[in-house]
């Protein structure tokens, strides 16, 4: 897979290193000469250019990329890069970094963004995920389809503790992706039983999140429907 990353700061370099270790081709683009540190990520390709300029993206051969990541520290730049990547070069997957939460609403398919990653929101979500049991935590928003990656740790009082995955009437537009049980990562087969303390990861439509939380968190009493 070929990936272009706009922004060769600490974030861009870290992403590039991870992708290279996983066997992908990576091009780092930055307009600041001081950011071009080939020795820090020697296996990557480097381009000194303004990623907001069509001529620069032509030079980067963006049409050959499977993924473009807009990872600069400027939300305006990340939006422009995302829009150009999607509309001018037809890049299949565009991931954009959100630096300021107040701008998060802009990072959607109208600007060519497939996945928006907000560092402040992600950090706060990870804090919530670490301390919350029985509360739905939104980890990541997907622009297409208005879907989110959400997590909930199944509390002991949940009605679904001990229930097989295949026997649960999950809400529409939700999919159980993974069960994390201690140090194990389990594929949620229909025969797998849910246990108290399981960390459940779902891809779910935002409109279904409250329904999903209610289903997982509450132990129904004799008077409940």
Legacy VTK file of the C-alpha trace (Angstrom):
# vtk DataFile Version 3.0
C-alpha trace
ASCII
DATASET POLYDATA
POINTS 225 float
0.000 0.000 0.000
1.258 3.470 -0.878
0.610 6.243 1.639
1.332 9.966 1.413
1.537 11.964 4.632
1.208 15.753 4.572
3.095 17.066 7.572
6.499 15.721 8.578
6.388 16.815 12.204
6.481 14.427 15.142
3.009 13.073 14.362
3.673 12.535 10.664
7.047 10.894 11.298
5.583 8.567 13.919
2.820 7.450 11.561
5.354 6.964 8.766
7.599 4.813 10.962
4.706 2.544 11.960
3.537 2.143 8.353
7.037 1.401 7.096
7.498 -1.261 9.764
4.308 -2.853 8.464
5.705 -3.022 4.949
3.986 -0.045 3.301
5.447 2.617 0.988
5.416 6.086 2.554
5.956 9.574 1.169
6.352 12.452 3.648
5.519 15.953 2.383
6.339 19.214 4.153
6.987 22.770 2.990
9.361 23.645 5.834
13.006 22.789 5.089
13.591 22.286 8.821
11.018 19.464 8.819
12.828 17.459 6.156
14.768 15.107 8.415
15.550 12.175 6.167
17.816 10.605 8.773
14.870 10.241 11.204
12.803 8.143 8.787
15.381 6.981 6.233
13.150 4.363 4.583
10.517 6.937 3.610
10.424 9.078 0.489
10.602 12.813 1.194
9.257 15.812 -0.700
9.892 19.459 0.150
6.689 21.051 -1.113
3.441 22.738 -0.146
0.781 20.014 0.053
-1.925 22.611 -0.611
-0.576 23.236 -4.121
-1.763 21.139 -7.074
1.701 21.226 -8.626
3.152 19.737 -5.445
0.577 16.967 -5.339
1.208 16.231 -9.012
4.881 15.829 -8.170
3.895 13.524 -5.311
1.836 11.425 -7.796
-1.074 11.407 -5.389
-3.192 9.471 -7.873
-0.976 6.453 -7.137
-1.731 6.550 -3.414
-4.108 4.216 -1.636
-4.248 6.488 1.400
-3.498 10.140 2.111
-3.017 11.323 5.686
-3.315 15.042 6.430
-1.280 15.255 9.621
-0.143 18.868 9.892
-0.705 21.045 12.949
-2.990 23.368 10.964
-6.622 22.332 10.539
-7.082 24.581 7.484
-4.196 22.867 5.716
-5.508 19.422 6.625
-8.929 20.245 5.175
-7.484 21.569 1.918
-5.193 18.546 1.524
-8.105 16.200 2.191
-10.375 17.908 -0.321
-7.727 17.938 -3.050
-6.763 14.322 -2.423
-10.342 13.145 -2.763
-11.712 15.386 -5.506
-8.668 15.965 -7.734
-6.853 12.647 -7.362
-9.582 10.184 -6.349
-7.628 8.826 -3.376
-9.709 5.941 -1.935
-9.000 6.670 1.733
-8.310 10.065 3.316
-7.471 10.379 7.009
-7.219 13.816 8.612
-5.857 15.040 11.932
-8.095 17.428 13.887
-6.032 19.752 16.064
-8.817 21.824 17.601
-12.051 20.099 18.741
-14.127 23.155 17.734
-13.246 22.382 14.099
-14.198 18.724 14.243
-17.597 19.286 12.600
-15.843 20.357 9.387
-13.955 17.109 8.944
-16.502 15.126 6.971
-17.097 13.793 3.466
-17.894 17.292 2.192
-14.200 18.050 2.677
-13.080 14.649 1.393
-12.381 13.211 4.851
-13.110 9.516 5.371
-11.735 9.306 8.912
-11.135 12.249 11.256
-8.801 11.726 14.205
-9.048 14.299 16.968
-6.091 13.947 19.321
-7.732 15.830 22.233
-10.953 13.839 21.840
-9.072 10.564 21.513
-7.043 11.241 24.660
-10.159 12.095 26.606
-11.903 8.989 25.242
-9.006 6.783 26.311
-9.173 8.247 29.811
-12.914 7.540 29.924
-12.386 4.052 28.529
-9.846 3.292 31.257
-12.121 4.288 34.133
-15.661 3.704 32.837
-17.665 0.518 33.263
-21.123 0.364 31.738
-20.787 3.685 29.890
-20.446 3.866 26.123
-17.233 5.653 25.075
-16.813 6.992 21.546
-13.265 6.295 20.380
-13.328 7.260 16.703
-15.715 8.870 14.231
-16.041 7.634 10.651
-17.293 10.290 8.278
-19.009 7.982 5.813
-22.298 6.545 7.031
-22.249 8.549 10.271
-20.711 5.599 12.106
-18.453 5.578 15.165
-16.083 3.149 16.825
-17.394 2.820 20.383
-16.378 0.841 23.440
-18.216 -0.394 26.514
-16.944 -2.505 29.400
-19.713 -4.935 30.335
-20.679 -4.368 33.985
-21.472 -7.277 36.342
-25.118 -6.142 36.602
-25.666 -6.326 32.833
-28.501 -8.586 31.703
-26.263 -9.841 28.892
-23.524 -11.278 31.123
-23.488 -14.991 30.324
-25.458 -14.570 27.080
-24.160 -15.909 23.776
-23.347 -13.281 21.159
-25.634 -14.974 18.648
-28.599 -14.783 21.050
-28.430 -11.017 21.509
-30.880 -8.848 19.537
-28.381 -6.143 18.637
-29.733 -2.778 17.450
-29.819 -2.132 13.733
-26.740 -0.494 12.209
-24.397 -1.886 14.867
-21.689 -4.516 14.601
-19.718 -6.120 17.424
-16.150 -6.095 16.125
-13.992 -7.408 18.968
-14.190 -8.701 22.532
-11.173 -7.914 24.712
-11.045 -10.232 27.723
-8.009 -9.645 29.892
-5.010 -10.029 27.602
-6.986 -11.907 24.936
-8.560 -10.479 21.794
-11.534 -12.601 20.779
-13.451 -12.802 17.520
-17.128 -12.434 18.487
-18.509 -15.685 17.072
-22.227 -16.465 17.684
-21.260 -19.161 20.216
-19.025 -16.900 22.306
-20.593 -15.952 25.660
-20.278 -12.419 27.011
-18.684 -12.054 30.438
-18.709 -9.242 32.985
-15.601 -7.125 32.485
-15.402 -7.782 28.735
-14.385 -4.738 26.704
-16.705 -4.703 23.702
-15.791 -2.740 20.575
-18.568 -1.843 18.141
-18.943 0.047 14.903
-22.324 1.701 15.349
-24.452 4.417 13.832
-24.553 7.434 16.114
-28.355 7.226 16.279
-28.059 3.733 17.807
-25.524 4.501 20.515
-28.021 5.227 23.289
-29.994 2.083 22.445
-26.801 0.018 22.480
-25.728 1.447 25.837
-29.140 0.682 27.367
-29.009 -2.882 26.055
-25.567 -3.597 27.491
-25.632 -1.721 30.779
-28.911 -2.520 32.531
-29.949 -5.710 34.270
-33.651 -6.016 33.686
-35.801 -6.629 36.730
-39.032 -8.695 36.937
-41.167 -5.615 36.192
-39.171 -4.603 33.088
-40.518 -5.363 29.631
LINES 1 226
225 0 1 2 3 4 5 6 7 8 9 10 11 12 13 14 15 16 17 18 19 20 21 22 23 24 25 26 27 28 29 30 31 32 33 34 35 36 37 38 39 40 41 42 43 44 45 46 47 48 49 50 51 52 53 54 55 56 57 58 59 60 61 62 63 64 65 66 67 68 69 70 71 72 73 74 75 76 77 78 79 80 81 82 83 84 85 86 87 88 89 90 91 92 93 94 95 96 97 98 99 100 101 102 103 104 105 106 107 108 109 110 111 112 113 114 115 116 117 118 119 120 121 122 123 124 125 126 127 128 129 130 131 132 133 134 135 136 137 138 139 140 141 142 143 144 145 146 147 148 149 150 151 152 153 154 155 156 157 158 159 160 161 162 163 164 165 166 167 168 169 170 171 172 173 174 175 176 177 178 179 180 181 182 183 184 185 186 187 188 189 190 191 192 193 194 195 196 197 198 199 200 201 202 203 204 205 206 207 208 209 210 211 212 213 214 215 216 217 218 219 220 221 222 223 224
